[in-house]
Amino acid sequence: MTRYTSATPADRAEMLATIGVGSVDELFEQVPEPLRLGRSLALPEGMSEAGVYERLAELAARNADAEREVCFVGAGMYDHYVPAIVDAIVQRSEFLTPYTPYQPEISQGGLQAMFEFQTAMSELTGLPVSTAGLYEGPSSVASAGYLAIGATGRRRFVVSRGVHPHSRETLATYSVGYGAEVVEVGLEDGLTDAAALAAAVDEKTAAIILQSPNFLGSVEDVEALGAAAKEHDALLVVAVDPMALGILKPPGECGADVALGEGQPLGNRLDFGGPSFGFFCGTEALIRRMPGRIAGETDDVDGRRGFVLALQTREQHIRREKATHNICTAQALNALAGVVHLAWLGRQGFRELGELLVRRTAYARERLAAVDGVEPLYGAPVVREFAVRLAAPVEAVLERCAERGIAAGYPLGRDYPEHEDGLLVAITERRTREQIDALADALGAAIAAERGTFVPDRGTKASVVGQEVS
């Protein structure tokens, strides 16, 4: 028997005899009869390698993807352009093959990549310390909760409803194990209700957790909202969109103790939801409580520049009760893609990209607002994502737009029942004026059709390449 061939009847008999039972049924006799399947699995007949390839290709062709549909879906994952240099570097064997640095100092190149990533994220967030990357955005928020408990000795989180629903769900799940309470503060005109937030914070609060831009796309006044945290000696945790940091004031300059987020927009494609990476930055006072790994720079005995894994807070590396993080995968390869993307853009390019997103988003917001049956959900400032209200069932409208090759957005009713008629639309640098116009036409036609109003259908179908928006 090898790892590639199944066990024969003789192999099974030998294994059963070795463990002292006469049959497979005897092996599982302690499992109650009603819980047993009582028949063979209903599996199809085996296929040749070529047949399996054709079958998998047929199944894969059923998927919609951002290369065949024009994607206006965001909600935390975005259809950004990934430059060719990213794949050229991350697919090098010295980066692609390692999993995790159990003997880190022998891999100076890997440690330097971590160090450069930390430097870039620290500069983006305006905070002095960054980890070498976490699993993804939502678990980073939950890890910030654990950090806040250790730093303050309190077990109460005040969380804005504008924080990504997946992050709020993950924090709530972790908090059961923490023995912590999660208090959610609602939104007012698309922004965190400042009065309700201030009223919810007390001497038992470990952290205020915000997101800016929030899930609806609105830019929050982090500095003003965070005043309540400072008043009660709680931590201010802010989830941020890295692409927005090219033009927005960094959270570290707004009083944040921790800034974190989902790194997928940096050098990572959608890839049907992952994998991606999380980033986590904080103040120096929190460095020993921060989750994940931190690479440091030093000099060796000969005075040469070198790198070390300065901190690694996973339970596998230190005593379990002393650990601050439990996720094994460092996502170092995905984080490397992020820093390569940032280096390719450079400071000027990154700022220009943010400005481009703002201009295209402003055009899209105005263009959609002019469509009969579409109106802005809120009027707050946005960067590259905004919410609208549709005068027709959202899911039905999305299906009609999909027939034109357009993924029109994310239905807010899935996470916000109060916005059952809401649609979240995301803009990236890949979305052109032609594509935005095609979205507006498709929404107008779909809404009219659902309302039973006749509108001449010009059959506008968005193309992948189109006219740029200046």
GUKOLPA-715232 format. One record per residue (C-alpha): y, x, z; residue number from 0; residue in three letters. Coordinates in Angstrom, 3 decimals, padded with zeros to 6 digits, always signed. Layout:
((Y X Z) NUM 'ALA')
...
// end
This chain:
((+000.000 +000.000 +000.000) 0 'MET')
((+003.511 +001.223 -000.813) 1 'THR')
((+006.943 -000.225 -000.165) 2 'ARG')
((+006.943 -001.585 -003.723) 3 'TYR')
((+003.609 -003.475 -003.753) 4 'THR')
((+002.469 -006.332 -001.534) 5 'SER')
((-000.382 -006.004 +000.950) 6 'ALA')
((-003.854 -006.715 -000.383) 7 'THR')
((-006.414 -008.890 +001.485) 8 'PRO')
((-008.111 -005.681 +002.624) 9 'ALA')
((-004.771 -004.339 +003.913) 10 'ASP')
((-004.162 -007.546 +005.881) 11 'ARG')
((-007.672 -007.494 +007.369) 12 'ALA')
((-007.199 -003.903 +008.506) 13 'GLU')
((-003.835 -004.692 +010.113) 14 'MET')
((-005.198 -007.774 +011.890) 15 'LEU')
((-008.165 -005.821 +013.192) 16 'ALA')
((-005.872 -003.069 +014.451) 17 'THR')
((-003.839 -005.493 +016.580) 18 'ILE')
((-006.943 -007.344 +017.727) 19 'GLY')
((-006.787 -010.762 +016.031) 20 'VAL')
((-009.118 -012.318 +013.507) 21 'GLY')
((-006.661 -014.137 +011.244) 22 'SER')
((-003.011 -014.786 +010.492) 23 'VAL')
((-003.396 -018.278 +011.996) 24 'ASP')
((-004.618 -016.722 +015.236) 25 'GLU')
((-001.642 -014.350 +015.159) 26 'LEU')
((+000.756 -017.319 +015.160) 27 'PHE')
((-001.261 -019.740 +017.281) 28 'GLU')
((+001.437 -019.812 +019.962) 29 'GLN')
((+003.835 -021.435 +017.480) 30 'VAL')
((+003.501 -025.241 +017.929) 31 'PRO')
((+001.738 -026.950 +015.061) 32 'GLU')
((+004.668 -029.292 +014.171) 33 'PRO')
((+006.835 -026.210 +013.557) 34 'LEU')
((+004.432 -024.652 +011.060) 35 'ARG')
((+004.932 -025.196 +007.336) 36 'LEU')
((+001.243 -025.823 +006.680) 37 'GLY')
((+001.393 -024.785 +003.029) 38 'ARG')
((+002.359 -021.891 +000.816) 39 'SER')
((+006.016 -021.376 -000.044) 40 'LEU')
((+007.077 -023.217 -003.201) 41 'ALA')
((+007.928 -020.083 -005.150) 42 'LEU')
((+008.020 -019.828 -008.947) 43 'PRO')
((+005.575 -017.656 -010.820) 44 'GLU')
((+006.390 -013.975 -011.082) 45 'GLY')
((+008.383 -012.712 -014.041) 46 'MET')
((+008.710 -009.490 -015.976) 47 'SER')
((+011.657 -007.204 -015.361) 48 'GLU')
((+013.271 -008.340 -018.605) 49 'ALA')
((+012.661 -011.969 -017.677) 50 'GLY')
((+014.241 -011.489 -014.257) 51 'VAL')
((+017.284 -009.869 -015.879) 52 'TYR')
((+017.749 -012.806 -018.250) 53 'GLU')
((+017.340 -015.312 -015.416) 54 'ARG')
((+019.842 -013.570 -013.165) 55 'LEU')
((+022.299 -013.238 -016.047) 56 'ALA')
((+021.984 -016.978 -016.668) 57 'GLU')
((+022.681 -017.747 -013.004) 58 'LEU')
((+025.602 -015.292 -012.855) 59 'ALA')
((+027.174 -016.934 -015.919) 60 'ALA')
((+027.607 -020.138 -013.899) 61 'ARG')
((+030.124 -018.410 -011.632) 62 'ASN')
((+033.816 -018.682 -012.323) 63 'ALA')
((+035.725 -015.443 -011.865) 64 'ASP')
((+039.257 -014.139 -012.151) 65 'ALA')
((+038.499 -012.409 -015.447) 66 'GLU')
((+037.680 -015.718 -017.169) 67 'ARG')
((+039.951 -018.090 -015.244) 68 'GLU')
((+043.624 -017.541 -014.511) 69 'VAL')
((+043.626 -017.370 -010.726) 70 'CYS')
((+046.400 -018.825 -008.560) 71 'PHE')
((+044.103 -018.972 -005.522) 72 'VAL')
((+045.188 -016.862 -002.558) 73 'GLY')
((+044.734 -017.914 +001.073) 74 'ALA')
((+044.044 -014.342 +002.162) 75 'GLY')
((+042.272 -012.915 -000.919) 76 'MET')
((+044.271 -012.151 -004.060) 77 'TYR')
((+043.766 -011.320 -007.734) 78 'ASP')
((+045.701 -008.058 -007.885) 79 'HIS')
((+045.313 -005.421 -010.552) 80 'TYR')
((+043.193 -002.490 -009.392) 81 'VAL')
((+044.143 +000.702 -011.259) 82 'PRO')
((+041.372 +002.715 -012.896) 83 'ALA')
((+042.058 +005.699 -010.646) 84 'ILE')
((+040.663 +003.744 -007.680) 85 'VAL')
((+037.183 +003.445 -009.200) 86 'ASP')
((+037.367 +007.016 -010.519) 87 'ALA')
((+037.791 +008.359 -006.980) 88 'ILE')
((+035.752 +005.998 -004.793) 89 'VAL')
((+032.753 +006.286 -007.126) 90 'GLN')
((+032.545 +010.042 -006.640) 91 'ARG')
((+029.232 +010.752 -004.910) 92 'SER')
((+030.801 +012.476 -001.908) 93 'GLU')
((+032.653 +009.243 -001.079) 94 'PHE')
((+030.249 +006.651 -002.454) 95 'LEU')
((+027.011 +007.769 -000.799) 96 'THR')
((+027.941 +008.383 +002.891) 97 'PRO')
((+027.612 +005.396 +005.192) 98 'TYR')
((+029.106 +006.309 +008.529) 99 'THR')
((+030.074 +009.694 +010.042) 100 'PRO')
((+027.480 +010.340 +012.735) 101 'TYR')
((+028.201 +014.082 +012.444) 102 'GLN')
((+031.766 +013.643 +011.237) 103 'PRO')
((+033.182 +017.154 +011.365) 104 'GLU')
((+030.835 +018.360 +008.625) 105 'ILE')
((+032.537 +015.907 +006.250) 106 'SER')
((+036.091 +017.192 +006.147) 107 'GLN')
((+036.877 +015.289 +002.951) 108 'GLY')
((+035.849 +011.965 +004.479) 109 'GLY')
((+037.870 +012.631 +007.611) 110 'LEU')
((+040.916 +013.629 +005.588) 111 'GLN')
((+040.656 +010.361 +003.637) 112 'ALA')
((+040.608 +008.471 +006.953) 113 'MET')
((+043.587 +010.483 +008.193) 114 'PHE')
((+045.601 +009.779 +005.049) 115 'GLU')
((+044.732 +006.089 +005.282) 116 'PHE')
((+045.908 +005.992 +008.892) 117 'GLN')
((+049.151 +007.718 +007.932) 118 'THR')
((+049.834 +005.224 +005.142) 119 'ALA')
((+049.146 +002.156 +007.302) 120 'MET')
((+051.236 +003.537 +010.137) 121 'SER')
((+054.169 +003.996 +007.769) 122 'GLU')
((+053.737 +000.511 +006.326) 123 'LEU')
((+053.597 -001.275 +009.691) 124 'THR')
((+056.165 +000.841 +011.529) 125 'GLY')
((+053.728 +001.596 +014.368) 126 'LEU')
((+052.720 +005.120 +015.426) 127 'PRO')
((+048.930 +004.726 +015.601) 128 'VAL')
((+046.421 +003.373 +013.087) 129 'SER')
((+042.644 +003.197 +013.142) 130 'THR')
((+040.578 +004.371 +010.170) 131 'ALA')
((+039.865 +000.773 +009.125) 132 'GLY')
((+037.946 -002.237 +010.438) 133 'LEU')
((+035.565 -004.773 +008.938) 134 'TYR')
((+038.078 -007.345 +007.657) 135 'GLU')
((+041.144 -009.334 +008.695) 136 'GLY')
((+039.740 -012.127 +010.914) 137 'PRO')
((+037.587 -009.869 +013.112) 138 'SER')
((+040.606 -007.572 +013.480) 139 'SER')
((+042.491 -010.484 +015.068) 140 'VAL')
((+039.600 -011.097 +017.450) 141 'ALA')
((+039.519 -007.389 +018.331) 142 'SER')
((+043.237 -007.570 +019.124) 143 'ALA')
((+042.415 -010.314 +021.604) 144 'GLY')
((+039.926 -008.083 +023.393) 145 'TYR')
((+042.459 -005.264 +023.425) 146 'LEU')
((+045.063 -007.575 +024.970) 147 'ALA')
((+042.669 -008.617 +027.731) 148 'ILE')
((+042.061 -004.999 +028.675) 149 'GLY')
((+045.726 -004.056 +028.482) 150 'ALA')
((+047.072 -006.981 +030.517) 151 'THR')
((+044.164 -008.165 +032.657) 152 'GLY')
((+044.868 -011.705 +031.432) 153 'ARG')
((+042.681 -014.085 +029.442) 154 'ARG')
((+044.955 -016.477 +027.597) 155 'ARG')
((+046.048 -016.294 +023.961) 156 'PHE')
((+048.913 -018.262 +022.427) 157 'VAL')
((+048.252 -018.503 +018.708) 158 'VAL')
((+050.396 -019.953 +015.937) 159 'SER')
((+048.798 -022.565 +013.701) 160 'ARG')
((+050.237 -020.499 +010.863) 161 'GLY')
((+047.641 -017.777 +011.490) 162 'VAL')
((+044.828 -017.784 +008.923) 163 'HIS')
((+042.239 -020.464 +009.849) 164 'PRO')
((+039.389 -017.940 +009.626) 165 'HIS')
((+041.214 -015.649 +012.039) 166 'SER')
((+041.780 -018.480 +014.492) 167 'ARG')
((+038.129 -019.495 +014.243) 168 'GLU')
((+036.941 -015.929 +014.807) 169 'THR')
((+039.253 -015.473 +017.788) 170 'LEU')
((+037.987 -018.746 +019.294) 171 'ALA')
((+034.373 -017.662 +018.832) 172 'THR')
((+034.933 -014.267 +020.430) 173 'TYR')
((+036.961 -015.841 +023.230) 174 'SER')
((+033.924 -017.768 +024.439) 175 'VAL')
((+032.310 -014.427 +025.215) 176 'GLY')
((+035.546 -013.061 +026.648) 177 'TYR')
((+035.928 -016.073 +028.917) 178 'GLY')
((+039.383 -016.482 +027.414) 179 'ALA')
((+041.504 -019.523 +026.595) 180 'GLU')
((+043.101 -020.065 +023.190) 181 'VAL')
((+046.245 -022.206 +023.032) 182 'VAL')
((+047.390 -023.216 +019.560) 183 'GLU')
((+051.073 -023.820 +018.760) 184 'VAL')
((+051.939 -026.076 +015.825) 185 'GLY')
((+054.276 -025.647 +012.879) 186 'LEU')
((+057.685 -027.151 +012.234) 187 'GLU')
((+058.888 -027.201 +008.605) 188 'ASP')
((+056.243 -024.659 +007.684) 189 'GLY')
((+057.160 -022.188 +010.454) 190 'LEU')
((+055.881 -021.628 +013.973) 191 'THR')
((+057.542 -024.082 +016.368) 192 'ASP')
((+059.678 -021.650 +018.386) 193 'ALA')
((+060.335 -024.046 +021.273) 194 'ALA')
((+056.674 -024.989 +021.613) 195 'ALA')
((+055.685 -021.314 +021.479) 196 'LEU')
((+058.121 -020.344 +024.226) 197 'ALA')
((+056.907 -023.239 +026.376) 198 'ALA')
((+053.262 -022.254 +025.935) 199 'ALA')
((+053.691 -018.650 +027.098) 200 'VAL')
((+053.373 -017.961 +030.818) 201 'ASP')
((+052.360 -015.240 +033.276) 202 'GLU')
((+048.683 -015.718 +032.353) 203 'LYS')
((+049.244 -015.018 +028.645) 204 'THR')
((+047.647 -011.842 +027.337) 205 'ALA')
((+049.066 -012.029 +023.824) 206 'ALA')
((+051.074 -014.047 +021.360) 207 'ILE')
((+049.394 -013.932 +017.946) 208 'ILE')
((+051.479 -014.622 +014.825) 209 'LEU')
((+051.139 -014.154 +011.080) 210 'GLN')
((+053.950 -013.372 +008.658) 211 'SER')
((+054.013 -014.501 +005.961) 212 'PRO')
((+051.922 -017.221 +007.530) 213 'ASN')
((+049.014 -019.043 +005.903) 214 'PHE')
((+051.390 -021.456 +004.162) 215 'LEU')
((+053.308 -018.510 +002.725) 216 'GLY')
((+056.398 -018.859 +004.926) 217 'SER')
((+058.071 -015.720 +006.312) 218 'VAL')
((+058.293 -015.972 +010.106) 219 'GLU')
((+061.097 -014.642 +012.303) 220 'ASP')
((+058.762 -012.326 +014.182) 221 'VAL')
((+061.455 -010.723 +016.305) 222 'GLU')
((+062.765 -014.044 +017.617) 223 'ALA')
((+059.317 -015.508 +018.220) 224 'LEU')
((+058.167 -012.338 +019.962) 225 'GLY')
((+060.884 -012.537 +022.590) 226 'ALA')
((+058.650 -014.828 +024.642) 227 'ALA')
((+055.978 -012.128 +024.758) 228 'ALA')
((+058.421 -009.534 +026.078) 229 'LYS')
((+059.749 -011.962 +028.672) 230 'GLU')
((+056.269 -012.429 +030.163) 231 'HIS')
((+054.898 -008.900 +029.596) 232 'ASP')
((+052.381 -010.156 +027.053) 233 'ALA')
((+051.467 -008.308 +023.883) 234 'LEU')
((+052.842 -009.336 +020.503) 235 'LEU')
((+050.151 -009.250 +017.813) 236 'VAL')
((+051.208 -009.831 +014.199) 237 'VAL')
((+048.896 -010.297 +011.212) 238 'ALA')
((+050.610 -009.163 +008.012) 239 'VAL')
((+050.041 -009.160 +004.266) 240 'ASP')
((+050.191 -005.475 +003.263) 241 'PRO')
((+051.750 -006.317 -000.117) 242 'MET')
((+054.660 -008.030 +001.616) 243 'ALA')
((+055.448 -004.909 +003.648) 244 'LEU')
((+057.092 -003.352 +000.609) 245 'GLY')
((+060.102 -005.624 +001.101) 246 'ILE')
((+059.869 -007.147 +004.596) 247 'LEU')
((+060.952 -005.463 +007.821) 248 'LYS')
((+057.817 -003.839 +009.276) 249 'PRO')
((+056.334 -005.528 +012.354) 250 'PRO')
((+056.741 -002.395 +014.451) 251 'GLY')
((+060.510 -002.717 +014.049) 252 'GLU')
((+060.275 -006.383 +015.083) 253 'CYS')
((+058.744 -005.616 +018.480) 254 'GLY')
((+055.067 -005.954 +017.596) 255 'ALA')
((+052.624 -004.097 +019.833) 256 'ASP')
((+049.808 -004.564 +017.316) 257 'VAL')
((+049.970 -005.147 +013.558) 258 'ALA')
((+046.811 -005.882 +011.629) 259 'LEU')
((+045.542 -007.672 +008.584) 260 'GLY')
((+043.260 -008.020 +005.610) 261 'GLU')
((+043.354 -005.011 +003.298) 262 'GLY')
((+041.773 -006.603 +000.213) 263 'GLN')
((+045.038 -006.699 -001.800) 264 'PRO')
((+045.075 -002.899 -001.686) 265 'LEU')
((+042.650 -001.502 -004.242) 266 'GLY')
((+039.885 -004.059 -003.657) 267 'ASN')
((+038.937 -006.759 -006.147) 268 'ARG')
((+038.016 -010.298 -005.196) 269 'LEU')
((+034.270 -009.655 -005.748) 270 'ASP')
((+033.310 -013.203 -004.697) 271 'PHE')
((+034.757 -012.756 -001.223) 272 'GLY')
((+034.002 -009.152 -000.322) 273 'GLY')
((+033.495 -006.622 +000.918) 274 'PRO')
((+037.006 -005.598 +001.841) 275 'SER')
((+038.488 -003.909 +004.923) 276 'PHE')
((+040.724 -004.611 +007.867) 277 'GLY')
((+043.579 -002.465 +009.161) 278 'PHE')
((+044.742 -002.175 +012.758) 279 'PHE')
((+047.878 -000.415 +014.022) 280 'CYS')
((+049.444 -000.250 +017.459) 281 'GLY')
((+051.662 +001.544 +019.925) 282 'THR')
((+050.666 +004.855 +021.520) 283 'GLU')
((+050.164 +003.114 +024.868) 284 'ALA')
((+047.245 +001.181 +023.368) 285 'LEU')
((+045.515 +004.043 +021.570) 286 'ILE')
((+042.490 +004.226 +023.902) 287 'ARG')
((+041.916 +000.495 +023.685) 288 'ARG')
((+042.118 +000.245 +019.903) 289 'MET')
((+038.921 -000.727 +018.050) 290 'PRO')
((+037.123 +001.397 +015.472) 291 'GLY')
((+037.648 +005.063 +014.684) 292 'ARG')
((+040.688 +007.316 +014.686) 293 'ILE')
((+040.672 +010.585 +012.740) 294 'ALA')
((+042.853 +013.399 +014.018) 295 'GLY')
((+044.339 +016.584 +012.555) 296 'GLU')
((+043.870 +019.976 +014.173) 297 'THR')
((+043.568 +023.743 +013.518) 298 'ASP')
((+040.266 +025.596 +013.603) 299 'ASP')
((+039.681 +028.965 +015.308) 300 'VAL')
((+041.023 +030.728 +012.229) 301 'ASP')
((+044.203 +028.643 +012.179) 302 'GLY')
((+043.151 +026.565 +009.183) 303 'ARG')
((+044.029 +022.875 +008.944) 304 'ARG')
((+041.069 +020.665 +009.808) 305 'GLY')
((+040.155 +017.118 +010.791) 306 'PHE')
((+038.131 +015.624 +013.627) 307 'VAL')
((+037.001 +012.175 +014.657) 308 'LEU')
((+039.290 +011.962 +017.661) 309 'ALA')
((+038.244 +008.558 +018.957) 310 'LEU')
((+035.277 +006.337 +018.179) 311 'GLN')
((+035.090 +003.325 +020.419) 312 'THR')
((+031.890 +001.676 +019.202) 313 'ARG')
((+029.153 +000.885 +021.713) 314 'GLU')
((+026.703 +003.115 +019.816) 315 'GLN')
((+028.860 +006.183 +020.443) 316 'HIS')
((+029.793 +005.685 +024.085) 317 'ILE')
((+028.481 +003.688 +027.048) 318 'ARG')
((+028.256 +000.059 +026.098) 319 'ARG')
((+030.485 -001.176 +028.908) 320 'GLU')
((+033.173 +001.271 +027.837) 321 'LYS')
((+033.208 +000.230 +024.167) 322 'ALA')
((+036.187 -001.586 +022.655) 323 'THR')
((+034.483 -002.510 +019.383) 324 'HIS')
((+031.064 -003.765 +018.365) 325 'ASN')
((+031.041 -003.846 +014.556) 326 'ILE')
((+029.048 -001.030 +012.997) 327 'CYS')
((+030.413 -000.903 +009.457) 328 'THR')
((+033.614 +001.121 +009.171) 329 'ALA')
((+034.374 -000.004 +005.605) 330 'GLN')
((+035.621 +003.530 +004.986) 331 'ALA')
((+034.963 +003.332 +001.232) 332 'LEU')
((+037.032 +000.160 +000.902) 333 'ASN')
((+039.802 +001.649 +003.021) 334 'ALA')
((+039.745 +004.716 +000.757) 335 'LEU')
((+040.312 +002.397 -002.223) 336 'ALA')
((+043.321 +001.020 -000.369) 337 'GLY')
((+044.946 +004.378 +000.234) 338 'VAL')
((+044.256 +005.513 -003.347) 339 'VAL')
((+046.026 +002.368 -004.583) 340 'HIS')
((+048.998 +003.079 -002.308) 341 'LEU')
((+049.180 +006.689 -003.432) 342 'ALA')
((+049.040 +005.593 -007.077) 343 'TRP')
((+051.951 +003.193 -006.524) 344 'LEU')
((+054.028 +005.574 -004.412) 345 'GLY')
((+056.930 +004.486 -002.224) 346 'ARG')
((+059.117 +003.383 -005.119) 347 'GLN')
((+056.326 +001.643 -006.976) 348 'GLY')
((+055.180 -000.214 -003.876) 349 'PHE')
((+058.685 -001.523 -003.240) 350 'ARG')
((+059.095 -002.500 -006.892) 351 'GLU')
((+055.791 -004.362 -006.777) 352 'LEU')
((+057.004 -006.377 -003.796) 353 'GLY')
((+060.239 -007.218 -005.586) 354 'GLU')
((+058.278 -008.272 -008.654) 355 'LEU')
((+056.143 -010.621 -006.555) 356 'LEU')
((+059.255 -012.235 -005.085) 357 'VAL')
((+060.804 -012.815 -008.525) 358 'ARG')
((+057.667 -014.273 -010.060) 359 'ARG')
((+057.023 -016.446 -007.026) 360 'THR')
((+060.575 -017.787 -007.152) 361 'ALA')
((+060.104 -018.668 -010.834) 362 'TYR')
((+056.761 -020.350 -010.125) 363 'ALA')
((+058.161 -022.327 -007.199) 364 'ARG')
((+061.067 -023.629 -009.276) 365 'GLU')
((+058.869 -024.318 -012.300) 366 'ARG')
((+056.313 -026.344 -010.342) 367 'LEU')
((+058.984 -028.230 -008.400) 368 'ALA')
((+060.289 -029.533 -011.736) 369 'ALA')
((+056.915 -031.133 -012.552) 370 'VAL')
((+056.648 -034.876 -012.010) 371 'ASP')
((+054.331 -035.425 -009.064) 372 'GLY')
((+054.843 -031.967 -007.527) 373 'VAL')
((+057.278 -031.130 -004.751) 374 'GLU')
((+057.628 -028.179 -002.356) 375 'PRO')
((+055.884 -028.775 +000.942) 376 'LEU')
((+058.440 -026.673 +002.796) 377 'TYR')
((+061.623 -024.809 +001.965) 378 'GLY')
((+061.140 -021.685 +004.086) 379 'ALA')
((+061.476 -018.232 +002.477) 380 'PRO')
((+058.289 -016.931 +000.843) 381 'VAL')
((+057.106 -013.683 -000.763) 382 'VAL')
((+054.181 -014.417 -003.057) 383 'ARG')
((+052.572 -017.643 -001.865) 384 'GLU')
((+053.920 -021.134 -001.353) 385 'PHE')
((+052.725 -024.679 -000.668) 386 'ALA')
((+053.419 -027.800 -002.725) 387 'VAL')
((+052.576 -031.479 -002.310) 388 'ARG')
((+050.761 -033.300 -005.126) 389 'LEU')
((+051.101 -037.008 -005.875) 390 'ALA')
((+047.392 -037.205 -006.731) 391 'ALA')
((+044.065 -036.244 -005.120) 392 'PRO')
((+044.125 -032.453 -004.890) 393 'VAL')
((+040.436 -031.792 -005.568) 394 'GLU')
((+040.494 -034.013 -008.658) 395 'ALA')
((+043.595 -032.224 -009.942) 396 'VAL')
((+041.927 -028.855 -009.404) 397 'LEU')
((+038.897 -029.953 -011.408) 398 'GLU')
((+041.094 -030.993 -014.330) 399 'ARG')
((+042.968 -027.691 -014.212) 400 'CYS')
((+039.658 -025.798 -014.162) 401 'ALA')
((+038.775 -027.467 -017.466) 402 'GLU')
((+041.773 -025.607 -018.911) 403 'ARG')
((+040.623 -022.304 -017.463) 404 'GLY')
((+043.051 -022.352 -014.535) 405 'ILE')
((+042.160 -021.972 -010.847) 406 'ALA')
((+045.318 -023.757 -009.716) 407 'ALA')
((+045.335 -022.939 -006.023) 408 'GLY')
((+043.774 -023.557 -002.649) 409 'TYR')
((+043.569 -027.130 -001.257) 410 'PRO')
((+045.246 -027.103 +002.147) 411 'LEU')
((+043.389 -030.204 +003.317) 412 'GLY')
((+040.287 -028.092 +003.905) 413 'ARG')
((+041.969 -026.442 +006.887) 414 'ASP')
((+045.016 -028.615 +007.601) 415 'TYR')
((+044.139 -032.337 +007.676) 416 'PRO')
((+047.842 -033.125 +007.982) 417 'GLU')
((+048.289 -031.636 +004.504) 418 'HIS')
((+045.562 -033.472 +002.631) 419 'GLU')
((+047.903 -033.618 -000.382) 420 'ASP')
((+048.875 -029.930 -000.101) 421 'GLY')
((+048.124 -027.133 -002.554) 422 'LEU')
((+048.632 -023.437 -001.764) 423 'LEU')
((+049.630 -021.401 -004.843) 424 'VAL')
((+049.498 -017.587 -004.911) 425 'ALA')
((+051.244 -015.253 -007.336) 426 'ILE')
((+050.293 -011.658 -008.083) 427 'THR')
((+051.569 -009.123 -010.599) 428 'GLU')
((+048.800 -010.293 -012.963) 429 'ARG')
((+050.364 -013.751 -013.283) 430 'ARG')
((+052.808 -013.930 -016.206) 431 'THR')
((+055.505 -016.415 -017.188) 432 'ARG')
((+053.165 -017.820 -019.832) 433 'GLU')
((+050.441 -018.381 -017.260) 434 'GLN')
((+052.842 -019.951 -014.758) 435 'ILE')
((+054.094 -022.314 -017.476) 436 'ASP')
((+050.486 -023.173 -018.328) 437 'ALA')
((+049.840 -023.964 -014.647) 438 'LEU')
((+052.843 -026.288 -014.551) 439 'ALA')
((+051.686 -028.077 -017.717) 440 'ASP')
((+048.140 -028.385 -016.404) 441 'ALA')
((+049.265 -029.767 -013.041) 442 'LEU')
((+051.580 -032.270 -014.704) 443 'GLY')
((+048.869 -033.508 -017.069) 444 'ALA')
((+046.246 -033.668 -014.323) 445 'ALA')
((+048.483 -035.589 -011.931) 446 'ILE')
((+049.510 -038.017 -014.667) 447 'ALA')
((+045.872 -038.590 -015.598) 448 'ALA')
((+044.881 -039.219 -011.988) 449 'GLU')
((+047.779 -041.634 -011.529) 450 'ARG')
((+046.892 -043.406 -014.753) 451 'GLY')
((+050.132 -042.342 -016.453) 452 'THR')
((+049.867 -041.250 -020.067) 453 'PHE')
((+051.297 -037.816 -020.820) 454 'VAL')
((+050.684 -036.153 -024.198) 455 'PRO')
((+048.173 -033.394 -023.585) 456 'ASP')
((+049.162 -030.320 -025.525) 457 'ARG')
((+045.890 -028.700 -024.491) 458 'GLY')
((+047.693 -025.689 -023.056) 459 'THR')
((+045.105 -023.174 -021.948) 460 'LYS')
((+046.253 -020.114 -020.050) 461 'ALA')
((+045.409 -016.721 -021.438) 462 'SER')
((+044.773 -013.561 -019.515) 463 'VAL')
((+047.537 -011.670 -021.314) 464 'VAL')
((+051.004 -013.148 -021.597) 465 'GLY')
((+054.744 -012.740 -021.397) 466 'GLN')
((+056.164 -010.822 -018.449) 467 'GLU')
((+058.605 -012.330 -015.972) 468 'VAL')
((+061.635 -010.111 -015.554) 469 'SER')
// end
